[in-house]
């Protein structure tokens, strides 16, 4: 049922006997994690070199989960890599419904590309007949930004068996840990937190569990509540009613954690409508330019973001795609993240893209891996 909300509260109880406390009463494990998560991620080659120059003329049909700022930024990275290799890439814009994904799959199969990319998380479990049809037509299917790093590879991954050839994973549970750790550290272990989640996405329940476990172990004084909104609600204007209700029920909430950047507008709208913009701090995940702009402004409730390097993500997606197009084996491909807050937001290079802060090793590394000239 659209708009249905799952709400529950967690009173965080005792911490692990191995927990040690650092400065300000924050466990040293948390401060160590924050130091690691705010540092530049290290690029490592995901597999052996491939000759992308042999892929010229190949065609990829890409179906994103929806046209969000993050998705569009990832697509730009994919386009740049495809252009360098002479690969034609087609994007199928949609508003994020399974019916639209089905239409995209049908369109793709009719166009007979060399690869279909379910990009930034269309749910393959909702597309079993279409994936089977693609396999029957000899078209491999790839899934990105849907599976957690610790989930199994094809064909064992959920929804992969009918014909998913390769995946690109995200360390979703570690991202969830990073979000919780940032709140614990920023609040000195005394936060009243509202987590805003999305129902129905495969990696979300493990993320919710990871967050709750992190608070339970490292923040006994924290109060935590979680609400879920539907994917359909994200495309609607106005505040999320679930967030508005939670803010009324607990006027002491001082941290709101939309788990993904696409949840920021509806969550922020509720915070502003409640007159709490000067009291509540927000952290999210994806690294969308609008979220990082809010962090950089210093005047928004959005004060931190667990950011994904969208160009790097696009390159990683194309690395797996190039391997499939070349007929070689797929590799274990996992994309990175970095927390940005006031301590390091200046490293993003400023607007409008806020795309810096990840170094250059990944760009030169991927293009060298593919046998292509490095991007300028």
ABEGO torsion letter per residue (X at the ends): XBGBBBBBBBBBBBBBAABBBBBGGBBAAAAAAAAAAABBBBBBBABBBBBAAAABGBBBBBBBABBBAAAAAAAAAAAAAAAAAGBBBBBBBBAGBAAAAAAAAAAAAAAGBABBBBBGGBBAAAAAAAAAAAAAAGBBBBBBGABBAABBBOAABBGAAAGBABBBBBBAAAAAAAAAAAAAAAAGGABBBBBBBBBGBAAAAAAAAAAAAAAAAABAABBBBBBBBBAAAAABBEBBAAAAAAAAABAABABBBBABAAAAAAAAAAAAAAGAAAABBBBBBGGBAAAAAAAAAGABABABBBBBBAAAAAAAAAAAAAAAAAGBBBBBBBBBBBBBBAAAAAAAGEOAAGABGAEAAAAAAAAAAAGBBBBX
